[in-house]
Amino acid sequence: MSNSKTILSDLAHTRCRRLDRTTLRTSRLLDFCSRKELIAQTGHQPDAWALVILKELIDNSLDACEEAGTEPMIAVQVDDTGITVADNGPGIPESTIEDVLDFTIRVSSREAYVAPDRGAQGNALKTLVAMPFVLDGERGRVDITANAVKHRVSFSVDVIRQEPVIAHKTQKVAEKKGTETCVHWPDLACSLLRDAKARFLQIADAYTWLNPHVTLSIDWFGERRTIKATNPTWAKWGPSDPTSPHWYTPQHLERLIAGYIAHDQDNGRNRTVREFVSEFRGLSGTAKQKKVLNPHYSRHGMKRLVSVD
């Protein structure tokens, strides 16, 4: 009986106490650096991430070379360090690397345009930077060398604040044309890389079939081969070619206009409507631009755009 009274007394005392809950704030940046998020971003499970790295880095190299009008020469190397892809393009700008490491923004020269581009989401390099960390569980590293500077990007996490911690160190190196990106592959995931060999090499070969102007060298743990370009002068629609206005829906056009306005405001530029119209394929002529800007024609398709000027 006494025990029952004690229990009832303790319960009554507990109910009298009040918990003042603290409103806690946690960063959502780590959401972009989790296994679940990377699967959603890339559309692939971790056992295919080596293939994702290959695809994204070769895509970036091809785009850079084609925009610069350079015959692409790409070297792929896989060894104990990880996966390295080097090209002979103009070299990724330092400002782009800094933007890639800012997980609060999306950076892309493709996303707002409607065109047959290789990539348009603006998140490829961000996912590659996070992959070694997610595979290892504690830390990751990616090295990017371009324009005589080596960028060493180390990735870890602040377990208290639950946000990514990115250490970005730079080092001057000998001048070398193009960009070289090395994604350090964690030892804990070495079996995933080994098991991906056949598919990895198959995808690398396929790039030369679909892009006959590319010379591709491949080194898989010392097994080397080079596939020379079969048609160095082969050309197609390129990333720097004007896009067609027929490719855009009103929603896509609004997205592009909004992007231009925000960019111009940030950079102190005043882009005219005529300049905007002239960027589209088939609208570079003065007569056609005047026709588009004519109030009679702009009432339906371009009225909203004209009001921006």
C-alpha positions as CSV (number, residue, x, y, z in Angstrom):
1,M,0.0,0.0,0.0
2,S,2.8,2.4,0.9
3,N,4.5,1.6,-2.5
4,S,1.4,2.5,-4.3
5,K,1.2,5.8,-2.5
6,T,4.8,6.6,-3.4
7,I,4.2,5.9,-7.1
8,L,1.1,8.1,-7.1
9,S,3.0,10.8,-5.3
10,D,5.9,10.7,-7.9
11,L,3.4,10.8,-10.8
12,A,1.7,13.9,-9.3
13,H,5.0,15.6,-8.8
14,T,6.0,14.9,-12.4
15,R,2.8,16.3,-13.8
16,C,3.4,19.6,-11.9
17,R,6.8,20.0,-13.6
18,R,6.8,22.0,-16.9
19,L,9.1,21.4,-19.8
20,D,10.0,24.6,-21.6
21,R,10.8,23.3,-25.1
22,T,13.6,25.1,-27.0
23,T,13.0,25.9,-30.6
24,L,16.0,24.4,-32.3
25,R,17.4,25.4,-35.7
26,T,19.3,22.9,-37.9
27,S,20.8,23.5,-41.3
28,R,19.2,21.8,-44.3
29,L,22.4,21.9,-46.2
30,L,23.2,18.4,-45.1
31,D,20.1,17.2,-46.9
32,F,22.1,17.6,-50.1
33,C,24.9,15.5,-48.8
34,S,23.1,12.3,-47.8
35,R,22.8,9.0,-49.5
36,K,19.1,9.4,-50.0
37,E,19.5,12.9,-51.6
38,L,22.3,11.8,-53.9
39,I,20.2,8.9,-55.1
40,A,17.4,11.3,-55.8
41,Q,19.7,13.8,-57.5
42,T,21.5,11.3,-59.8
43,G,18.8,8.7,-60.2
44,H,21.3,6.0,-59.3
45,Q,22.2,3.8,-56.4
46,P,25.8,4.0,-54.9
47,D,26.9,1.0,-56.9
48,A,26.5,3.1,-60.1
49,W,28.1,6.3,-58.8
50,A,31.4,5.6,-60.5
51,L,29.4,5.6,-63.8
52,V,27.8,8.9,-62.8
53,I,31.2,10.5,-62.1
54,L,32.4,9.3,-65.5
55,K,29.4,10.5,-67.4
56,E,29.2,14.0,-65.7
57,L,32.9,14.7,-66.0
58,I,33.1,13.7,-69.7
59,D,30.0,15.7,-70.4
60,N,31.6,18.8,-68.8
61,S,34.8,18.2,-70.8
62,L,32.9,17.9,-74.1
63,D,30.9,21.0,-73.5
64,A,34.0,23.0,-72.5
65,C,35.9,21.9,-75.6
66,E,33.0,22.4,-78.0
67,E,32.2,25.9,-76.7
68,A,35.9,26.8,-77.2
69,G,36.0,25.3,-80.7
70,T,38.7,22.8,-79.6
71,E,38.9,19.3,-80.9
72,P,38.2,17.3,-77.6
73,M,41.0,15.2,-76.2
74,I,39.9,13.6,-73.0
75,A,41.9,11.3,-70.6
76,V,40.2,9.0,-68.1
77,Q,42.3,7.4,-65.4
78,V,41.1,5.1,-62.6
79,D,43.6,4.0,-59.9
80,D,44.0,3.7,-56.2
81,T,43.4,7.4,-55.8
82,G,40.1,7.5,-57.6
83,I,38.6,8.6,-60.9
84,T,40.4,11.4,-62.8
85,V,39.2,13.0,-66.0
86,A,41.3,15.6,-67.8
87,D,40.6,17.6,-71.0
88,N,42.1,20.2,-73.3
89,G,39.4,22.8,-72.9
90,P,39.8,26.4,-71.7
91,G,39.8,25.5,-68.0
92,I,37.0,25.9,-65.5
93,P,37.0,29.4,-64.0
94,E,37.8,29.8,-60.3
95,S,34.5,31.6,-59.7
96,T,32.6,28.6,-61.0
97,I,34.4,26.3,-58.6
98,E,33.5,28.6,-55.7
99,D,29.9,28.6,-56.8
100,V,29.9,24.8,-56.9
101,L,30.9,24.7,-53.3
102,D,28.0,26.9,-52.3
103,F,25.1,24.4,-51.6
104,T,22.6,27.2,-51.1
105,I,22.5,28.1,-54.8
106,R,22.3,26.3,-58.1
107,V,24.8,27.2,-60.8
108,S,24.2,26.4,-64.4
109,S,24.7,27.9,-67.9
110,R,22.1,25.4,-69.2
111,E,19.2,25.3,-66.7
112,A,17.2,28.4,-68.0
113,Y,17.6,27.6,-71.7
114,V,15.6,25.1,-73.7
115,A,18.1,23.3,-75.9
116,P,19.5,19.8,-76.6
117,D,22.2,20.1,-74.0
118,R,24.0,17.3,-72.2
119,G,23.0,18.6,-68.8
120,A,20.6,21.2,-67.6
121,Q,20.0,20.8,-63.9
122,G,23.0,22.6,-62.7
123,N,23.9,20.2,-59.9
124,A,26.3,17.7,-61.5
125,L,29.5,19.0,-59.8
126,K,27.8,19.5,-56.5
127,T,26.8,15.8,-56.4
128,L,30.3,14.8,-57.3
129,V,31.8,16.8,-54.5
130,A,29.5,15.1,-52.0
131,M,29.9,11.6,-53.3
132,P,33.2,10.6,-51.7
133,F,32.0,11.9,-48.3
134,V,28.7,9.9,-48.5
135,L,30.6,6.8,-49.6
136,D,33.1,7.1,-46.8
137,G,30.8,8.4,-44.1
138,E,33.2,10.8,-42.5
139,R,35.2,12.6,-45.1
140,G,35.6,13.1,-48.9
141,R,37.9,14.9,-51.3
142,V,37.9,16.2,-54.8
143,D,40.7,17.9,-56.6
144,I,40.1,20.3,-59.5
145,T,43.1,21.7,-61.4
146,A,42.7,24.5,-64.0
147,N,44.3,27.7,-65.0
148,A,47.5,26.9,-63.1
149,V,45.7,26.5,-59.8
150,K,44.9,23.2,-58.0
151,H,41.8,23.4,-55.8
152,R,41.8,20.8,-53.1
153,V,38.2,20.4,-51.7
154,S,37.9,18.4,-48.5
155,F,34.4,17.6,-47.4
156,S,33.3,16.6,-43.8
157,V,30.4,17.4,-41.5
158,D,29.8,19.3,-38.3
159,V,27.8,16.7,-36.4
160,I,26.6,19.2,-33.8
161,R,25.2,21.8,-36.3
162,Q,24.4,19.1,-38.9
163,E,25.8,21.0,-41.8
164,P,28.6,20.3,-44.3
165,V,32.1,21.6,-43.7
166,I,34.0,22.3,-46.8
167,A,37.7,23.1,-46.7
168,H,38.9,24.7,-49.9
169,K,42.6,25.1,-50.4
170,T,44.4,26.3,-53.5
171,Q,47.9,25.7,-54.7
172,K,49.8,27.2,-57.7
173,V,50.9,24.6,-60.2
174,A,52.5,24.5,-63.6
175,E,50.4,26.0,-66.4
176,K,48.5,23.2,-68.2
177,K,45.7,23.5,-70.7
178,G,42.2,22.3,-69.7
179,T,40.7,21.0,-66.6
180,E,41.6,18.0,-64.5
181,T,39.2,16.7,-61.9
182,C,40.0,13.9,-59.5
183,V,37.3,12.4,-57.4
184,H,39.0,10.5,-54.6
185,W,37.3,7.1,-54.2
186,P,37.1,5.9,-50.5
187,D,38.8,2.6,-49.6
188,L,35.6,1.6,-47.9
189,A,33.8,1.5,-51.3
190,C,36.6,-0.1,-53.4
191,S,34.4,-3.1,-54.2
192,L,31.8,-0.8,-55.8
193,L,34.5,0.6,-58.1
194,R,35.9,-2.8,-59.0
195,D,32.5,-4.3,-59.7
196,A,31.7,-1.3,-62.1
197,K,34.7,-2.0,-64.4
198,A,32.9,-3.6,-67.3
199,R,30.0,-1.1,-67.4
200,F,32.5,1.8,-66.8
201,L,34.6,0.9,-69.8
202,Q,31.6,0.2,-72.0
203,I,30.2,3.7,-71.3
204,A,33.6,5.3,-72.0
205,D,33.8,3.5,-75.4
206,A,30.2,4.5,-76.2
207,Y,31.2,8.2,-75.9
208,T,33.5,7.8,-78.9
209,W,30.7,6.2,-81.0
210,L,28.3,9.0,-80.3
211,N,31.0,11.7,-80.5
212,P,33.3,10.8,-83.4
213,H,35.3,14.1,-83.0
214,V,36.6,12.9,-79.6
215,T,40.0,11.3,-78.9
216,L,39.6,9.4,-75.6
217,S,42.4,7.7,-73.6
218,I,41.5,5.3,-70.8
219,D,43.7,3.9,-68.0
220,W,42.1,1.4,-65.7
221,F,44.7,0.5,-63.1
222,G,47.4,0.3,-65.7
223,E,45.3,-1.2,-68.5
224,R,45.7,1.5,-71.1
225,R,44.2,2.2,-74.5
226,T,43.4,5.2,-76.7
227,I,40.5,5.6,-79.1
228,K,41.3,8.2,-81.7
229,A,38.8,10.5,-83.2
230,T,37.3,9.0,-86.4
231,N,35.9,12.3,-87.7
232,P,37.8,15.3,-86.1
233,T,35.8,17.8,-88.1
234,W,32.4,16.4,-87.1
235,A,30.0,19.1,-85.9
236,K,26.6,19.3,-84.4
237,W,24.5,21.9,-82.5
238,G,26.7,23.3,-79.8
239,P,26.1,24.9,-76.4
240,S,27.2,28.3,-77.7
241,D,24.8,28.2,-80.7
242,P,21.6,30.3,-80.5
243,T,18.5,28.5,-79.4
244,S,15.3,28.5,-81.3
245,P,12.3,30.5,-80.0
246,H,10.1,27.6,-81.1
247,W,11.6,25.5,-78.4
248,Y,10.2,27.7,-75.6
249,T,6.9,27.6,-73.9
250,P,5.6,30.8,-72.2
251,Q,6.7,29.4,-68.9
252,H,10.2,28.6,-70.2
253,L,10.5,32.1,-71.7
254,E,9.5,33.7,-68.4
255,R,12.1,31.6,-66.5
256,L,14.8,32.8,-68.9
257,I,13.8,36.5,-68.8
258,A,13.7,36.4,-65.0
259,G,17.1,34.8,-64.9
260,Y,18.5,37.5,-67.2
261,I,17.0,40.3,-65.1
262,A,18.4,39.0,-61.9
263,H,21.8,38.4,-63.4
264,D,21.9,42.0,-64.9
265,Q,20.8,43.5,-61.6
266,D,23.6,41.7,-59.8
267,N,26.2,42.7,-62.4
268,G,25.1,46.3,-63.1
269,R,24.0,45.6,-66.7
270,N,20.9,46.9,-68.6
271,R,20.0,44.4,-71.3
272,T,17.5,45.7,-73.8
273,V,14.6,43.8,-75.3
274,R,16.2,44.0,-78.7
275,E,19.4,42.4,-77.3
276,F,17.3,39.6,-75.8
277,V,15.5,39.0,-79.0
278,S,18.7,39.0,-81.1
279,E,20.0,36.0,-79.1
280,F,17.5,33.6,-80.7
281,R,18.2,31.7,-83.9
282,G,16.6,33.4,-86.9
283,L,16.0,36.7,-85.1
284,S,19.4,38.4,-85.5
285,G,18.2,40.6,-88.4
286,T,17.0,44.1,-87.6
287,A,13.8,43.7,-89.7
288,K,12.7,40.7,-87.7
289,Q,13.6,42.3,-84.4
290,K,11.4,45.3,-85.3
291,K,8.6,43.0,-86.2
292,V,8.8,41.2,-82.9
293,L,8.9,44.5,-81.0
294,N,6.0,46.0,-82.9
295,P,3.1,46.5,-80.4
296,H,0.7,44.7,-82.8
297,Y,2.8,41.5,-82.6
298,S,3.9,41.9,-79.1
299,R,0.4,42.0,-77.7
300,H,0.3,38.2,-77.5
301,G,3.7,36.7,-77.4
302,M,6.1,39.5,-76.4
303,K,3.9,42.0,-74.5
304,R,5.2,41.0,-71.1
305,L,8.8,41.0,-72.3
306,V,8.5,44.5,-73.8
307,S,7.2,45.9,-70.5
308,V,10.4,44.8,-68.9
309,D,12.6,47.1,-71.0
